[in-house]
Amino acid sequence: MSFYTSLSGLQAMQTDMSVISHNLANVATTGFKKSRSEFADVIASNISTSPTKMVGSGVVVKSSRQQFGEGTFQSTSNSLDLAVSGEGFFAVKTAATAGKVVYTRNGGFQVDKNRYVVDAQGSNLQVYPVDSSGAITATGLDGMVSLQLPETSGTPAATGNVALTLNLSSTASIPSGTFDRTNASTYNNSTATTIYDASGAPMTMTSYYVRKTANEGDPATSTWDVYSFVGNQQLKIDGATDPATVTFNEQGAMTSGAKISYDAFTPVGSAQTQSVSLNLAGTEQLASAFSVDDRSQDGQTVGQLSGVSVGETGLVTASFSNGDTMALGKVALAHFTTPSGLRQLGSSYFESTGVSGAATIGVAGENGLGKLMSGTLEGSNVDITEELVNLIAAQRNFQANAKALDTATQISQSIFNIRA
């Protein structure tokens, strides 16, 4: 009988060492949760056995129970690296098992070629859809969707009006020679404004300001010619390339030419014509140096995705090059009545069982779920020192059981050597 008692001890300690070795092997695995072997003694008894004479029959491994204490948090520069401070698991939909939802504490996410947010195994991060204000529009397991980042934002619009508020210096001299945009001595000042065609493609509208007269006439006036180009194409007025003229009185206030309407033109690379006007309302002629006090245009380009952020509540927000922002969803978190009852699937994945209970889905900060941290990863909760001490203890326990088995063998041999 003692042989089997010692054998059960050897088997139990071998299991314990395997569990500890598995913990140590995953000390650097993001989101890994260590396990602990739990044992129970074996007692064979019946109603006729005296409780003072019962002898144990060894040990059995009752469970390898996972410990869901938090690991150490490590800061990163990736906003899609997520960690849960407190209870909660990320929900991901796997590609390998026909879209099955599993749960993980490993929040190392990235963007795949289709702009889905996925983990290292290619499983899609699950979020709740939201409206433009960030309010959730669906709940429950069936309400979750895979998070996909949009490529662009906004609808392109052709520029129709450019507004500039300038100061054209009253002390500026009158240039000599015929205007030539390649010769800076033939004009006084210039402005460059980015405008857009119907497809949202950017172009540069450059306007040149040439002083023609200085406080002449009765009453005294000052005039400036304005030439405008889009790229290398000069904008025309009534079919002619003659400049527009703006006039100022002796106090520096504009008296004519506040709005210049140009003929329709076809931008390079576009099949659609467009018209643009230059609004100089508010422009003055003062003694100070030339300046651009205000600039605006009413065109719009399509915004390209430039960044993504995740708030403490799990709200995922995308930002675009045209200044737009868009709420994409709220990260769904799951928690369980008995997390230690979850079934391990490998790759830091878990699935619910009858022991763990069904998943309760919510968002960070609600229903006992923890806080979500962006730019952070949760490391393994394995303590190397503790595991090494446990390994030494398990090894000594194994040796002790081996010694007990050796002793039982010697006793048996002694009995075999007895002769009549």
C-alpha positions as a Markdown table, in Angstrom:
| # | Residue | x | y | z |
|---|---|---|---|---|
| 1 | Met | 0.0 | 0.0 | 0.0 |
| 2 | Ser | 2.8 | 2.4 | 0.8 |
| 3 | Phe | 4.1 | 2.0 | -2.7 |
| 4 | Tyr | 1.0 | 3.5 | -4.1 |
| 5 | Thr | 0.9 | 6.2 | -1.5 |
| 6 | Ser | 4.4 | 7.3 | -2.4 |
| 7 | Leu | 3.6 | 7.0 | -6.1 |
| 8 | Ser | 0.6 | 9.4 | -5.7 |
| 9 | Gly | 3.0 | 11.8 | -4.0 |
| 10 | Leu | 5.5 | 11.6 | -6.8 |
| 11 | Gln | 2.8 | 12.2 | -9.4 |
| 12 | Ala | 1.4 | 15.1 | -7.5 |
| 13 | Met | 4.8 | 16.8 | -7.1 |
| 14 | Gln | 5.5 | 16.2 | -10.8 |
| 15 | Thr | 2.2 | 18.0 | -11.6 |
| 16 | Asp | 3.2 | 20.8 | -9.3 |
| 17 | Met | 6.6 | 21.2 | -10.9 |
| 18 | Ser | 4.9 | 21.2 | -14.3 |
| 19 | Val | 2.5 | 24.0 | -13.2 |
| 20 | Ile | 5.4 | 26.0 | -11.8 |
| 21 | Ser | 7.5 | 25.5 | -14.9 |
| 22 | His | 4.6 | 26.7 | -17.0 |
| 23 | Asn | 4.3 | 29.8 | -14.9 |
| 24 | Leu | 8.1 | 30.5 | -15.3 |
| 25 | Ala | 8.0 | 29.9 | -19.0 |
| 26 | Asn | 5.3 | 32.6 | -19.3 |
| 27 | Val | 6.9 | 35.2 | -17.1 |
| 28 | Ala | 7.2 | 37.6 | -20.1 |
| 29 | Thr | 3.8 | 36.8 | -21.7 |
| 30 | Thr | 1.5 | 39.8 | -21.8 |
| 31 | Gly | -1.7 | 39.3 | -19.8 |
| 32 | Phe | -0.6 | 35.8 | -18.5 |
| 33 | Lys | -2.2 | 34.6 | -15.3 |
| 34 | Lys | -0.3 | 32.1 | -13.2 |
| 35 | Ser | -1.7 | 28.9 | -11.9 |
| 36 | Arg | -1.4 | 27.1 | -8.5 |
| 37 | Ser | -1.7 | 23.4 | -7.8 |
| 38 | Glu | -4.2 | 22.5 | -5.1 |
| 39 | Phe | -4.0 | 19.0 | -3.5 |
| 40 | Ala | -6.2 | 16.9 | -1.3 |
| 41 | Asp | -5.4 | 13.9 | 0.9 |
| 42 | Val | -6.9 | 10.5 | 0.2 |
| 43 | Ile | -8.6 | 8.6 | 3.1 |
| 44 | Ala | -10.2 | 5.3 | 2.7 |
| 45 | Ser | -12.7 | 4.7 | 5.6 |
| 46 | Asn | -16.0 | 3.1 | 6.4 |
| 47 | Ile | -18.4 | 2.9 | 9.3 |
| 48 | Ser | -16.6 | 0.1 | 11.0 |
| 49 | Thr | -13.1 | 1.8 | 10.9 |
| 50 | Ser | -11.9 | 3.4 | 14.1 |
| 51 | Pro | -11.2 | 7.1 | 13.5 |
| 52 | Thr | -8.0 | 6.7 | 15.5 |
| 53 | Lys | -6.7 | 4.0 | 13.3 |
| 54 | Met | -7.3 | 5.3 | 9.8 |
| 55 | Val | -4.3 | 5.6 | 7.5 |
| 56 | Gly | -4.2 | 7.8 | 4.5 |
| 57 | Ser | -3.7 | 6.5 | 1.0 |
| 58 | Gly | -1.8 | 9.4 | -0.6 |
| 59 | Val | -2.6 | 12.6 | -2.4 |
| 60 | Val | -4.6 | 13.7 | -5.4 |
| 61 | Val | -4.4 | 16.9 | -7.5 |
| 62 | Lys | -7.7 | 18.6 | -7.0 |
| 63 | Ser | -7.2 | 21.5 | -9.4 |
| 64 | Ser | -4.7 | 23.7 | -11.2 |
| 65 | Arg | -6.4 | 27.0 | -10.3 |
| 66 | Gln | -5.5 | 30.2 | -12.1 |
| 67 | Gln | -4.8 | 33.3 | -10.1 |
| 68 | Phe | -6.3 | 36.4 | -11.6 |
| 69 | Gly | -4.4 | 39.0 | -9.6 |
| 70 | Glu | -3.2 | 42.0 | -11.7 |
| 71 | Gly | 0.2 | 41.9 | -13.3 |
| 72 | Thr | 2.6 | 44.8 | -13.6 |
| 73 | Phe | 1.5 | 47.7 | -15.9 |
| 74 | Gln | 4.0 | 48.8 | -18.6 |
| 75 | Ser | 3.6 | 52.1 | -20.5 |
| 76 | Thr | 4.0 | 52.1 | -24.3 |
| 77 | Ser | 3.7 | 54.6 | -27.1 |
| 78 | Asn | 0.9 | 52.8 | -28.9 |
| 79 | Ser | -2.6 | 54.1 | -28.1 |
| 80 | Leu | -4.1 | 50.7 | -29.0 |
| 81 | Asp | -2.1 | 49.0 | -26.3 |
| 82 | Leu | -4.9 | 48.6 | -23.7 |
| 83 | Ala | -5.0 | 47.3 | -20.1 |
| 84 | Val | -7.8 | 46.9 | -17.5 |
| 85 | Ser | -7.0 | 48.1 | -14.0 |
| 86 | Gly | -9.4 | 46.0 | -12.0 |
| 87 | Glu | -11.8 | 43.3 | -13.1 |
| 88 | Gly | -12.7 | 42.7 | -16.7 |
| 89 | Phe | -11.6 | 40.9 | -19.9 |
| 90 | Phe | -11.4 | 42.1 | -23.5 |
| 91 | Ala | -13.8 | 40.4 | -25.8 |
| 92 | Val | -12.4 | 39.3 | -29.1 |
| 93 | Lys | -13.9 | 37.4 | -32.1 |
| 94 | Thr | -11.5 | 34.8 | -33.4 |
| 95 | Ala | -11.0 | 34.2 | -37.1 |
| 96 | Ala | -10.1 | 30.5 | -36.7 |
| 97 | Thr | -13.3 | 29.3 | -35.0 |
| 98 | Ala | -16.0 | 30.8 | -37.2 |
| 99 | Gly | -16.3 | 34.1 | -35.3 |
| 100 | Lys | -16.4 | 32.6 | -31.7 |
| 101 | Val | -16.2 | 35.2 | -29.0 |
| 102 | Val | -13.4 | 34.5 | -26.4 |
| 103 | Tyr | -11.9 | 36.6 | -23.6 |
| 104 | Thr | -8.4 | 37.8 | -22.8 |
| 105 | Arg | -6.4 | 40.2 | -20.6 |
| 106 | Asn | -3.8 | 40.6 | -23.3 |
| 107 | Gly | -4.5 | 44.1 | -24.6 |
| 108 | Gly | -1.8 | 44.4 | -27.2 |
| 109 | Phe | -3.8 | 45.4 | -30.3 |
| 110 | Gln | -2.8 | 46.6 | -33.8 |
| 111 | Val | -4.4 | 47.5 | -37.1 |
| 112 | Asp | -4.5 | 44.9 | -39.9 |
| 113 | Lys | -4.5 | 45.4 | -43.7 |
| 114 | Asn | -8.3 | 45.9 | -43.6 |
| 115 | Arg | -8.1 | 48.5 | -40.9 |
| 116 | Tyr | -9.6 | 46.2 | -38.2 |
| 117 | Val | -8.2 | 46.4 | -34.7 |
| 118 | Val | -6.8 | 42.9 | -34.0 |
| 119 | Asp | -4.6 | 41.1 | -31.5 |
| 120 | Ala | -1.4 | 39.2 | -32.3 |
| 121 | Gln | -3.5 | 36.2 | -33.3 |
| 122 | Gly | -5.7 | 38.2 | -35.7 |
| 123 | Ser | -8.8 | 38.2 | -33.6 |
| 124 | Asn | -11.0 | 41.3 | -33.8 |
| 125 | Leu | -11.5 | 43.5 | -30.8 |
| 126 | Gln | -15.2 | 43.9 | -29.9 |
| 127 | Val | -16.8 | 47.2 | -29.2 |
| 128 | Tyr | -20.3 | 48.6 | -28.7 |
| 129 | Pro | -21.5 | 50.9 | -31.5 |
| 130 | Val | -22.0 | 54.5 | -30.5 |
| 131 | Asp | -23.7 | 57.6 | -32.0 |
| 132 | Ser | -21.9 | 60.9 | -32.8 |
| 133 | Ser | -22.0 | 61.9 | -29.1 |
| 134 | Gly | -20.4 | 58.7 | -27.9 |
| 135 | Ala | -23.6 | 57.2 | -26.4 |
| 136 | Ile | -23.9 | 53.4 | -26.8 |
| 137 | Thr | -26.6 | 52.3 | -29.3 |
| 138 | Ala | -26.6 | 48.5 | -28.6 |
| 139 | Thr | -25.9 | 46.2 | -25.7 |
| 140 | Gly | -25.4 | 42.6 | -24.9 |
| 141 | Leu | -23.3 | 39.9 | -26.7 |
| 142 | Asp | -25.3 | 40.3 | -29.9 |
| 143 | Gly | -24.8 | 44.1 | -29.8 |
| 144 | Met | -21.0 | 43.9 | -30.1 |
| 145 | Val | -19.2 | 44.7 | -33.4 |
| 146 | Ser | -15.6 | 44.4 | -34.6 |
| 147 | Leu | -13.7 | 47.7 | -34.4 |
| 148 | Gln | -12.7 | 49.0 | -37.8 |
| 149 | Leu | -10.9 | 52.3 | -38.4 |
| 150 | Pro | -12.3 | 54.4 | -41.2 |
| 151 | Glu | -9.8 | 55.5 | -43.9 |
| 152 | Thr | -11.2 | 59.0 | -44.6 |
| 153 | Ser | -13.7 | 61.5 | -43.2 |
| 154 | Gly | -15.9 | 64.2 | -44.7 |
| 155 | Thr | -17.2 | 65.0 | -48.2 |
| 156 | Pro | -15.0 | 67.1 | -50.5 |
| 157 | Ala | -16.2 | 70.5 | -51.6 |
| 158 | Ala | -14.8 | 72.9 | -54.2 |
| 159 | Thr | -13.6 | 76.3 | -53.0 |
| 160 | Gly | -16.0 | 79.1 | -54.1 |
| 161 | Asn | -14.8 | 82.0 | -51.9 |
| 162 | Val | -11.5 | 83.0 | -50.5 |
| 163 | Ala | -11.6 | 85.8 | -47.8 |
| 164 | Leu | -8.4 | 87.7 | -46.9 |
| 165 | Thr | -8.1 | 90.6 | -44.5 |
| 166 | Leu | -4.9 | 92.5 | -45.2 |
| 167 | Asn | -3.0 | 95.6 | -44.5 |
| 168 | Leu | -1.4 | 97.0 | -47.7 |
| 169 | Ser | 1.2 | 99.5 | -46.4 |
| 170 | Ser | 0.5 | 103.1 | -47.2 |
| 171 | Thr | 4.3 | 103.7 | -47.3 |
| 172 | Ala | 4.9 | 101.1 | -50.1 |
| 173 | Ser | 6.5 | 102.4 | -53.2 |
| 174 | Ile | 5.2 | 102.0 | -56.7 |
| 175 | Pro | 7.1 | 99.2 | -58.5 |
| 176 | Ser | 8.6 | 99.9 | -61.9 |
| 177 | Gly | 8.1 | 97.8 | -65.0 |
| 178 | Thr | 5.3 | 95.5 | -66.1 |
| 179 | Phe | 4.0 | 93.0 | -63.7 |
| 180 | Asp | 5.8 | 89.6 | -63.8 |
| 181 | Arg | 5.1 | 87.1 | -61.1 |
| 182 | Thr | 8.6 | 85.6 | -61.6 |
| 183 | Asn | 10.2 | 89.0 | -60.8 |
| 184 | Ala | 9.6 | 90.1 | -57.3 |
| 185 | Ser | 10.6 | 93.7 | -58.1 |
| 186 | Thr | 7.4 | 94.1 | -60.2 |
| 187 | Tyr | 5.0 | 93.7 | -57.3 |
| 188 | Asn | 4.8 | 94.7 | -53.7 |
| 189 | Asn | 3.4 | 91.7 | -51.8 |
| 190 | Ser | 1.8 | 88.3 | -52.4 |
| 191 | Thr | -0.4 | 85.8 | -50.5 |
| 192 | Ala | -0.7 | 82.0 | -51.0 |
| 193 | Thr | -3.9 | 80.2 | -50.0 |
| 194 | Thr | -4.7 | 76.5 | -50.2 |
| 195 | Ile | -8.0 | 75.9 | -52.0 |
| 196 | Tyr | -9.7 | 72.7 | -53.2 |
| 197 | Asp | -11.2 | 71.4 | -56.4 |
| 198 | Ala | -14.5 | 69.3 | -56.5 |
| 199 | Ser | -12.6 | 66.1 | -55.6 |
| 200 | Gly | -11.0 | 67.7 | -52.6 |
| 201 | Ala | -7.5 | 67.9 | -54.2 |
| 202 | Pro | -5.5 | 70.8 | -52.9 |
| 203 | Met | -4.3 | 73.7 | -55.1 |
| 204 | Thr | -2.5 | 76.9 | -54.3 |
| 205 | Met | -4.2 | 80.3 | -55.1 |
| 206 | Thr | -1.5 | 83.0 | -55.2 |
| 207 | Ser | -2.5 | 86.7 | -55.3 |
| 208 | Tyr | -0.1 | 89.5 | -56.1 |
| 209 | Tyr | -0.6 | 93.1 | -55.0 |
| 210 | Val | 0.9 | 95.9 | -57.1 |
| 211 | Arg | 0.6 | 99.6 | -56.0 |
| 212 | Lys | -0.4 | 101.8 | -59.0 |
| 213 | Thr | -1.1 | 105.3 | -57.5 |
| 214 | Ala | -0.4 | 106.9 | -54.2 |
| 215 | Asn | -2.9 | 109.4 | -52.7 |
| 216 | Glu | -3.7 | 111.2 | -55.9 |
| 217 | Gly | -6.7 | 113.1 | -57.1 |
| 218 | Asp | -9.3 | 115.1 | -55.2 |
| 219 | Pro | -10.2 | 113.6 | -52.8 |
| 220 | Ala | -6.9 | 111.8 | -52.4 |
| 221 | Thr | -7.0 | 108.1 | -53.3 |
| 222 | Ser | -4.6 | 105.2 | -53.6 |
| 223 | Thr | -5.1 | 102.3 | -55.9 |
| 224 | Trp | -3.7 | 98.7 | -56.1 |
| 225 | Asp | -3.8 | 96.1 | -58.8 |
| 226 | Val | -4.6 | 92.5 | -57.8 |
| 227 | Tyr | -3.5 | 89.5 | -60.0 |
| 228 | Ser | -4.5 | 86.0 | -59.0 |
| 229 | Phe | -3.2 | 82.6 | -60.1 |
| 230 | Val | -4.2 | 79.0 | -59.4 |
| 231 | Gly | -1.0 | 77.1 | -59.9 |
| 232 | Asn | 0.4 | 78.5 | -63.1 |
| 233 | Gln | -3.1 | 79.4 | -64.5 |
| 234 | Gln | -4.0 | 83.1 | -64.3 |
| 235 | Leu | -7.6 | 83.8 | -63.2 |
| 236 | Lys | -9.5 | 86.0 | -65.6 |
| 237 | Ile | -12.2 | 88.7 | -65.2 |
| 238 | Asp | -14.7 | 88.9 | -68.0 |
| 239 | Gly | -12.4 | 86.9 | -70.2 |
| 240 | Ala | -9.4 | 89.2 | -69.8 |
| 241 | Thr | -6.2 | 88.9 | -67.9 |
| 242 | Asp | -6.3 | 92.5 | -66.7 |
| 243 | Pro | -6.0 | 92.9 | -63.0 |
| 244 | Ala | -8.7 | 93.8 | -60.5 |
| 245 | Thr | -8.3 | 97.2 | -58.8 |
| 246 | Val | -8.9 | 98.1 | -55.2 |
| 247 | Thr | -9.1 | 101.7 | -54.0 |
| 248 | Phe | -8.4 | 103.3 | -50.6 |
| 249 | Asn | -9.1 | 106.8 | -49.3 |
| 250 | Glu | -6.6 | 109.0 | -47.5 |
| 251 | Gln | -7.6 | 107.5 | -44.2 |
| 252 | Gly | -6.7 | 104.0 | -45.4 |
| 253 | Ala | -10.2 | 102.6 | -45.7 |
| 254 | Met | -11.2 | 100.6 | -48.8 |
| 255 | Thr | -13.6 | 102.4 | -51.0 |
| 256 | Ser | -14.0 | 99.9 | -54.0 |
| 257 | Gly | -12.9 | 96.5 | -55.1 |
| 258 | Ala | -13.8 | 94.6 | -51.9 |
| 259 | Lys | -15.0 | 91.5 | -53.8 |
| 260 | Ile | -13.3 | 90.2 | -57.0 |
| 261 | Ser | -15.2 | 87.6 | -58.9 |
| 262 | Tyr | -13.1 | 85.5 | -61.3 |
| 263 | Asp | -14.3 | 83.6 | -64.4 |
| 264 | Ala | -14.8 | 79.8 | -64.2 |
| 265 | Phe | -11.6 | 77.8 | -64.8 |
| 266 | Thr | -10.7 | 74.1 | -65.0 |
| 267 | Pro | -8.2 | 73.0 | -62.4 |
| 268 | Val | -5.3 | 70.9 | -63.6 |
| 269 | Gly | -6.1 | 67.2 | -63.3 |
| 270 | Ser | -9.9 | 67.9 | -63.0 |
| 271 | Ala | -12.7 | 67.5 | -65.5 |
| 272 | Gln | -15.0 | 70.0 | -63.7 |
| 273 | Thr | -14.8 | 73.7 | -63.9 |
| 274 | Gln | -15.2 | 75.9 | -60.8 |
| 275 | Ser | -15.5 | 79.6 | -60.0 |
| 276 | Val | -13.8 | 81.4 | -57.2 |
| 277 | Ser | -14.0 | 84.9 | -55.8 |
| 278 | Leu | -11.6 | 86.9 | -53.7 |
| 279 | Asn | -13.2 | 88.8 | -50.8 |
| 280 | Leu | -10.9 | 91.6 | -49.4 |
| 281 | Ala | -13.5 | 93.2 | -47.2 |
| 282 | Gly | -11.9 | 94.6 | -44.1 |
| 283 | Thr | -8.6 | 95.2 | -45.8 |
| 284 | Glu | -6.9 | 98.5 | -44.9 |
| 285 | Gln | -4.0 | 100.7 | -46.1 |
| 286 | Leu | -2.1 | 101.9 | -43.0 |
| 287 | Ala | 1.4 | 103.0 | -42.4 |
| 288 | Ser | 2.4 | 99.7 | -40.8 |
| 289 | Ala | 4.0 | 96.8 | -42.7 |
| 290 | Phe | 2.1 | 94.5 | -45.0 |
| 291 | Ser | 0.3 | 91.8 | -43.0 |
| 292 | Val | -2.4 | 89.1 | -43.3 |
| 293 | Asp | -4.8 | 89.5 | -40.4 |
| 294 | Asp | -7.3 | 86.8 | -41.4 |
| 295 | Arg | -7.6 | 84.1 | -44.0 |
| 296 | Ser | -10.3 | 81.6 | -44.8 |
| 297 | Gln | -11.8 | 79.6 | -47.7 |
| 298 | Asp | -15.0 | 77.6 | -48.0 |
| 299 | Gly | -13.6 | 74.5 | -49.7 |
| 300 | Gln | -13.1 | 71.1 | -48.0 |
| 301 | Thr | -10.9 | 68.2 | -48.6 |
| 302 | Val | -11.4 | 64.6 | -47.5 |
| 303 | Gly | -9.6 | 64.0 | -44.2 |
| 304 | Gln | -7.1 | 61.1 | -43.9 |
| 305 | Leu | -6.9 | 59.1 | -40.7 |
| 306 | Ser | -4.2 | 60.6 | -38.6 |
| 307 | Gly | -4.6 | 59.1 | -35.2 |
| 308 | Val | -6.8 | 57.1 | -32.8 |
| 309 | Ser | -7.3 | 57.4 | -29.0 |
| 310 | Val | -9.0 | 55.4 | -26.3 |
| 311 | Gly | -10.5 | 57.1 | -23.2 |
| 312 | Glu | -10.8 | 55.7 | -19.7 |
| 313 | Thr | -14.4 | 54.7 | -20.4 |
| 314 | Gly | -13.3 | 52.8 | -23.5 |
| 315 | Leu | -14.5 | 55.4 | -26.1 |
| 316 | Val | -12.5 | 55.0 | -29.3 |
| 317 | Thr | -12.1 | 58.3 | -31.2 |
| 318 | Ala | -10.4 | 58.7 | -34.6 |
| 319 | Ser | -8.9 | 62.0 | -35.7 |
| 320 | Phe | -8.4 | 63.1 | -39.3 |
| 321 | Ser | -6.1 | 65.4 | -41.2 |
| 322 | Asn | -8.9 | 67.9 | -42.0 |
| 323 | Gly | -9.6 | 68.4 | -38.3 |
| 324 | Asp | -12.6 | 66.0 | -38.1 |
| 325 | Thr | -13.0 | 63.6 | -35.2 |
| 326 | Met | -15.3 | 60.5 | -35.1 |
| 327 | Ala | -16.5 | 58.3 | -32.2 |
| 328 | Leu | -16.0 | 54.7 | -33.4 |
| 329 | Gly | -17.3 | 52.7 | -30.4 |
| 330 | Lys | -16.8 | 51.8 | -26.8 |
| 331 | Val | -14.5 | 48.8 | -25.9 |
| 332 | Ala | -16.6 | 46.0 | -24.5 |
| 333 | Leu | -15.4 | 44.3 | -21.3 |
| 334 | Ala | -16.6 | 41.1 | -19.7 |
| 335 | His | -16.6 | 39.8 | -16.2 |
| 336 | Phe | -17.5 | 36.5 | -14.6 |
| 337 | Thr | -18.9 | 35.3 | -11.3 |
| 338 | Thr | -16.0 | 32.8 | -10.9 |
| 339 | Pro | -13.1 | 33.7 | -13.2 |
| 340 | Ser | -11.1 | 30.7 | -11.9 |
| 341 | Gly | -13.6 | 28.5 | -13.6 |
| 342 | Leu | -12.8 | 29.8 | -17.1 |
| 343 | Arg | -11.4 | 27.3 | -19.6 |
| 344 | Gln | -7.9 | 28.1 | -20.9 |
| 345 | Leu | -7.6 | 27.9 | -24.7 |
| 346 | Gly | -4.0 | 29.1 | -25.1 |
| 347 | Ser | -2.7 | 32.3 | -26.6 |
| 348 | Ser | -4.0 | 34.0 | -23.4 |
| 349 | Tyr | -7.6 | 33.2 | -24.4 |
| 350 | Phe | -10.4 | 32.0 | -22.1 |
| 351 | Glu | -13.9 | 30.8 | -22.7 |
| 352 | Ser | -16.8 | 30.6 | -20.2 |
| 353 | Thr | -17.9 | 27.4 | -18.6 |
| 354 | Gly | -20.7 | 26.3 | -16.3 |
| 355 | Val | -18.3 | 26.8 | -13.4 |
| 356 | Ser | -17.3 | 30.4 | -14.4 |
| 357 | Gly | -20.9 | 31.4 | -15.3 |
| 358 | Ala | -21.9 | 33.3 | -18.4 |
| 359 | Ala | -20.1 | 36.5 | -19.3 |
| 360 | Thr | -21.6 | 39.8 | -18.2 |
| 361 | Ile | -20.8 | 42.4 | -20.8 |
| 362 | Gly | -20.4 | 46.1 | -20.1 |
| 363 | Val | -18.0 | 49.0 | -20.5 |
| 364 | Ala | -15.1 | 50.3 | -18.3 |
| 365 | Gly | -16.2 | 51.9 | -15.0 |
| 366 | Glu | -19.7 | 50.2 | -14.9 |
| 367 | Asn | -21.0 | 47.2 | -13.1 |
| 368 | Gly | -17.9 | 46.5 | -11.2 |
| 369 | Leu | -15.6 | 46.6 | -14.3 |
| 370 | Gly | -12.2 | 48.2 | -14.0 |
| 371 | Lys | -10.7 | 51.3 | -15.6 |
| 372 | Leu | -9.4 | 51.1 | -19.1 |
| 373 | Met | -5.8 | 52.4 | -19.7 |
| 374 | Ser | -4.6 | 53.3 | -23.1 |
| 375 | Gly | -0.9 | 53.1 | -24.0 |
| 376 | Thr | -0.4 | 50.5 | -21.3 |
| 377 | Leu | 0.1 | 46.7 | -21.3 |
| 378 | Glu | -0.5 | 44.4 | -18.4 |
| 379 | Gly | 2.4 | 42.0 | -17.9 |
| 380 | Ser | 2.4 | 38.5 | -16.4 |
| 381 | Asn | 1.5 | 38.3 | -12.7 |
| 382 | Val | 4.2 | 35.6 | -12.2 |
| 383 | Asp | 6.6 | 36.5 | -9.3 |
| 384 | Ile | 9.9 | 34.8 | -10.3 |
| 385 | Thr | 11.3 | 34.6 | -6.8 |
| 386 | Glu | 8.1 | 33.1 | -5.4 |
| 387 | Glu | 8.0 | 30.5 | -8.2 |
| 388 | Leu | 11.6 | 29.5 | -7.8 |
| 389 | Val | 11.0 | 29.0 | -4.1 |
| 390 | Asn | 8.0 | 26.9 | -4.9 |
| 391 | Leu | 10.0 | 24.9 | -7.4 |
| 392 | Ile | 12.6 | 24.1 | -4.8 |
| 393 | Ala | 9.9 | 23.1 | -2.4 |
| 394 | Ala | 8.2 | 20.9 | -5.0 |
| 395 | Gln | 11.6 | 19.3 | -5.8 |
| 396 | Arg | 12.3 | 18.5 | -2.2 |
| 397 | Asn | 8.8 | 17.0 | -1.8 |
| 398 | Phe | 9.4 | 14.9 | -4.8 |
| 399 | Gln | 12.7 | 13.7 | -3.3 |
| 400 | Ala | 11.0 | 12.9 | 0.0 |
| 401 | Asn | 8.3 | 10.8 | -1.7 |
| 402 | Ala | 11.0 | 9.0 | -3.7 |
| 403 | Lys | 12.9 | 8.3 | -0.5 |
| 404 | Ala | 9.7 | 6.9 | 1.0 |
| 405 | Leu | 9.3 | 4.7 | -2.0 |
| 406 | Asp | 12.9 | 3.5 | -1.7 |
| 407 | Thr | 12.3 | 2.8 | 2.0 |
| 408 | Ala | 9.2 | 0.7 | 1.2 |
| 409 | Thr | 11.3 | -1.2 | -1.4 |
| 410 | Gln | 14.0 | -2.0 | 1.2 |
| 411 | Ile | 11.4 | -3.2 | 3.7 |
| 412 | Ser | 9.9 | -5.5 | 1.0 |
| 413 | Gln | 13.4 | -6.8 | 0.2 |
| 414 | Ser | 14.1 | -7.5 | 3.8 |
| 415 | Ile | 10.9 | -9.5 | 4.0 |
| 416 | Phe | 11.8 | -11.4 | 0.8 |
| 417 | Asn | 15.2 | -12.3 | 2.4 |
| 418 | Ile | 13.7 | -13.9 | 5.5 |
| 419 | Arg | 14.2 | -17.7 | 5.4 |
| 420 | Ala | 12.7 | -20.3 | 7.6 |
